[in-house]
Amino acid sequence: MTVLKASLLLSLFGLALLAPGQTRLADTQNAGTVNFSARKPGALPDQTVNTRKIEALAQRLVTEKNLPGLAVAIVQDGQVLSAKGYGVTDSQNGSAVMPYTVFRLASLSKGFAGTLSGQLVEEGAMSWDSPIINQLPAFKLRDFTGGSKVSVRDVLSHRVGLRDHSFDSALAGDQPYALIAERLSDAPMTCSPGDCYGYQNIAFSLISDLTFAATGDFYPQQVEKRIFTPLGMNNASFGLDGLMGSASWAKPHVRGKGGWQAVTPNENYYKIPPAAGVNASIQDMAQWLRAQTGHRPDVLSKEVLSQIHAKQVATPGEIRSSGWRSERLNEAYYGLGWRVMNYSGRPMIFHGGAVKGFRGLIAFLPDQDIGIVILWNSESAIPSSLMPTFFDAALGLPARNWLGLEELGPVVDEAGAE
């Protein structure tokens, strides 16, 4: 194991905000088969055959679309039907993506912030609706009166009232989070806090400060203690050191003249752990998906899940996007660290993530008790279409060639690295 660095950034609230996580040993848990003994009323038939088709499609994407690598996990009724890697970690050296290969999660990290907050609220250490100035008295917005009413619920649902992505560009300038957060007092606002949606990374990461105020411990350590360790997310970590210290990690790739080129990971968004600081393997994310679908009540209670997955604010722009979003989404909201959508009449919990050279998504249908996670080490948009391809087949919707591949041939049971 690598040792956590002692260097920590102090915020304007006097709280430490960044502690690169340590990489743990790889998990070797095997995928399971569906147990039909205790199923939700809306549960679907066994999706093993559909899962094998997705595995074959994932392998084809790597081969036919010349993608460096990706990893996919599928969970049904709390059982891991698949958790596999495809392609390579680095287009220059050919190291295979394995189930324990670690990817950068980017904004998929926000679900961990919402979940940890739910755990702390459940214990009485935090409140959804009390003003955060009770714990962070130095917090201010340009709308002083409105800012004094901002709550944890507002922070996690992006209802602080700021313009989208306020001060994200300052991260690229290598400014520390503490100084950027202080500037929120002068940031332009689009509405009074609580009245509208504006996606944030800097303001969202106030959860790190609030976690310290509630527990006396740093945010990454609390996530590791309360989520990673009990769920068996043995490869999960925080920060650049956590990523590069992993036994196997996927290098980010960007488009170059000769195709996809591996680049050095950018550390900017690692400065804000709640918004974008987590690294994890597809094995880890399979366990995360099991927990989010209610199959680890010893770690995440039904009450916590119902709170963080509840609609908080409408996000109609998500429906107006192209592709599967415009055709399959009937409504879109943001919850507490999660997007809450309706996929062809079925509730869907979702989040996507993107930083330089990495992309990812997690999506599940709570009533049908089925979900998928896709992680990849390039900036291609194509792998995201594995999600609607899988859900359409599972739900019996009209088939669409979301992936842009020729008609699929015979299913290959051994597709992908195991």
N, C-alpha and C positions, 0 to 999 in steps of 0.2 A: 504494500500500500504506500501511496505517496502521502506526505505529511502536509496538513493544512498550513498555508503560509500565515505568518503573523501579521503581514501588512494588511491593514484594514482602513477603508476610507471612513472618516467621521462626517456625519451630515450636520446640517445647521441645527439639528435637534440634539446633537451630542451623541448620536447612536451610530454604531458600526453598521455598514451596509453591504460590504462585499467580503466574502471569505471563500476563496476557491475550494471546491469540495474535493474529497479524495476518492479515488477509484477503488472499487471493491472487486472481489473475485467474481469471475463469470458464473452466471447461473446456468445450470445444465438441465433444467426442467424440460421434460418432453411434452409435446402437445398431447391433448387428451381427446376423448370422444364424448359425445353428448350423453348426459344422464337425463332421461326423460321422467324420472320419478317425481320431481318437484319443479313444475314449470309455470310460468306466468300465463294468464288466460289468453293473451294475444300471441303466444310463442308460435314460431314457425316450425315446419318439418325440419328434420335433420339436414343441415346445409353442407355436409361433407363433400358431396359431389360438386356443388357450386364452388366450394373452397378450392378444390383441385383445379377447377377451371381458372380461377383467379391466380393460382400459383403458376399455371402454364402461361397465362397472359403476362404475368410479371416477368417471367423469363424471356418471353418474346419481346417485351418492351426494351429490356436491356440489349438484346441481340439486334432487333430490327430498327430500333430508334437510336441505337448507339449511345445509350445512357451509361454513365460510369457504374452506378450501383444504386440499389434500393433495398428496403426490407418491408415486409408486410406481416401483420398479425391479424387473425380473425378469431373472435370469441363468440360462442353461442351458448346461452344458458349457463354461463359461468365456466364453460369448458374451453380450453384453447384448442381450436381446430387446426391452427397453423401459426407458426412464428418462424419465418425463414428469411434468409438473405439471398440476394441475387446480384450478380456483377462483381465489381471490385471496389475496394476502398480508395484506390489511387490508380488513375488511368495510366500512370507511368510505370508502376511496378507489378500490377496484376494480383495483388493480395485479395483473396475472396472475401466478400461480405458474409459474415457469419451471424447466427442468431444473437450472439453476444457482442457484435460490433456496435460501438457507441456512435450515435449521431447527435448533432446539436438540435435541440427542440425548438429554439426561438420562441415564438409566442404560444406554443403549446404549454410553455411554462406557466402561463396565467391560470390554468386550471389547478395547478398545485397551490397557487396563492389563495384562490377562492376556497379550496378544500381545507388548507391549514387554518384559514380564518374561521371557517365553519366549525372546526374542531375546537378552536379557542372560544368561540361564542358559546358552544355547547357546554364548555367547562365553566363559563362565567368569567373568563379572563378578558373577554373582548365583547363589544356590543355592535350589532349591525347598524343601529340607528342613532347612537349617541354622537355628538359632535367630536371630531377627532382632535379638536384643539384642547379637549380635556386631557389628552395624552401628549399632544404635540403643540404646546402653547405658542411656539414661534411660527406655526403655519398661518399663512395669509394669502388671500387672493386680491386682485384688483377690486372686486366686489367684496368689500370688507365684511358687510353684514351677511351676505350669502356664504362667504368663505367660513364664517364662524359656525355655520350650520352643516358643513360638509361632513358626511358620515362614512363609515367603512363601506356601507352598501353603495354609496355614491362613487367611491373610489374604485371598487371592484366592478361596477357596471358602467364605468366611463361616463358618469353624469356629473363630473366636477364643474362643467360649464365652459371648459377651455376649447379652443380650436383643435381640430384633429392633429395628433402627433406634435403637440406643443414641445418645442425645444429638442426634438429628436435629432435635428441636425447638429446640435451642440455636442452630442455624443461622438459624432464623427470628428469633431475638432479636438478630441482627447481631453475634454473638460471633465473633471470629476463630478459624479452625481450630486454631491453635497452642494457645490456651487450652482449647478443647474437648477436643483430643487429650490434654492433660495430665490431664483429669478421668477418662480411661479407667481410671486406677488405682483409682478408687473406684466404678466402674460395677457394678451388680448383674450376676451371672453366672447362667446357667441350667445350665451343665455345665463340665467341665474342658476347656480348649482342645484342639481336635482331635476331640472326642467328639460334637458335635452341630452342627446348622445354625442360624444366627441371622443374618438378612440385615442387613448393615451398610453405612453410607456413610462415617462418620467413620473407623472402624478400617480399612476397605478402603483409605482414602486414605493410609495409611502407606506405600503403594507409592510415593508421591511422594518421601517421605523416603529410602526405600531406593534409589530411582533416583539421587538425588543422591549417596548414599553410594557407590554402585557406579560412577558415571560422573563425578562432579564437576560435573554439569550439571543444570539444572532439568527437571522432568518434561515440561512442555509442549514445550520445545525438543527433547527426545529423541524424543518422539512425532512431531513435525514432521520431524525429520531422518531417522528410521528407518522411518516409516510414511507420513505424508502425502505427502512429496516423492517418494519412489521409486514410490509407487503412482499418482501423478498425481491426488491428491485436492486439486485446486487451489483449491477454495473452503473447505476445512476450516480450522478455527481453534479457539482456546480463549477462553472468557470473554465477558463482556458486550460489551467493546469489539470483540472479533472478530466477534460476531453483528451488532452495529449498524454496523460498518464495512464490511459486505459490500455488494456492488453491488446485490444483491436479497436481502432477508431477510423471513421470515414473522413477522408480529406474533402474539403469543399472544392467544387469545380465551377468554373465560369467559362463562357464561350470564348474561344480564341480562333485565330485564322485556321488552325488545323483541327478544330473540333474542341471538345471539352478539355480544359487544362486545370490541373490541380493548383491551388493557391494556398497561401498561408492563412489560417483562420484569423478573422478580424475580432479583436477583443472588445470592441466598443459596447455592444449590447450586453456583454457579460457584466458590465458595471451596474446593471439593474436586475438583480437576480429574480425578483418576483415577476417581472415582465418578460424576461428572455434568458434566464441564467442556467436552465437545466440541460443536462446531457443524459441520454439514456439509450439502451439497446432495444431492439424489438421484443426481446424476452421481457425486459422490464415493462415495456408498454402494454404487453399482453396482461401482465398482472395489474397494472394501472386500470386497464379497461375492465377487468373482472371486478375490481373494487368500485369503479364508477357505475357499474350496472347492478350493484347491490349484493354482490356475492362475497364481500368481505365485511360483514357487519361488525366483526370484532375490531375493525380498524375504522371504518366509516359507517356511521349509523344511518338509518333511513331518514332521520330528521335532517342530518347534515346534507345528504344528497338532495332531499326535496327543497332545501333552501337554496343551495348553489345552482340547481338546475331550473329554478323558477324564473319566469319572464320578469324583467325589470324595466326595460326601455326598448321601444321599437327601433329597428335598424332597416328600414325599407330599401336602402341602397343595396343590400345583399341580394335582394330579389331581382333587381334590375341588372345585375351582372350577366355576362354571357354564359352560354353552355348549359350545364345541368342546373345551375342556380335559377336561371330564368324559366326553365322548362319544368323543373321538379319542385321548387320551393313555393309554397303557398303563403308563408309568412316568415318573418325573421325578427328576432329580438336578441338582446344581450341579457344574460343572467349575471352571475357572480363569478367571473373568470371563465365563463363558458358562453358560447352562442346557443340560443334556443330557437330551433327552426321547425318547420313543418314540411316533411318530405312526402309529397303526394298523399297528403291526408294523415300522415303518421308523425307524431312528435319525434324530433331528432335533436340530440345534443352534439355540438360540433365545435371544433376550433382548428384553424390553420396556423401555420407558422412559416416565416421566411426571413433569413438573413443571408448575407453574401455566401453563395455556394451551397446553401442548404434549403430544403423545403420539407414540409411535413403536414400531416393532418390526422385528426382523430374524429370519429363519428360513430354514434350508436343510436339505435332505435329502442328506447326503454320499454315500450309496450311489447315489442317483438323479442326483446332480450338478445339482441345481436349487434355486433359492432366490428369496426375495422380500424386499424392504424397503418399509415403508410409513411415511411421516412425515406428521403433520398438525398444524395450528395451532389446535386446539380441544381441549376436554376430553370430546368425544364418544367413546364406546366403539365405535361402529359400524364405522369403517374397519378395525379389527383383524380383522373377519370376512372381509375380502378374502383373508387368508392361508389359512384352511381352505377357502374357496371355490376358490382356485387349486389347492391341493394335492389336494383331493378329485377335481377334474376331471383333474388330471395322473395321479393314481394309479388312476383308474377306480372310485373309491368311490361309493356311492349318493349322489345329489345331495341336498343340504340347502340350504334357503333361509336361510343364516346371516345374510344382510344384511337380510332383511325387505323386499325389494323385490318388486314385481309381476314376473311372468315377463318375462325379457329379450327384447326384440325383435331385429331385425336388427343384426348387429355393425357398428359404426361404426369404420372404419380410422383416422380422423383425431381420435379422441377425445383431449382433453387438449392442453395447451400444448406446443409442441415447441421 
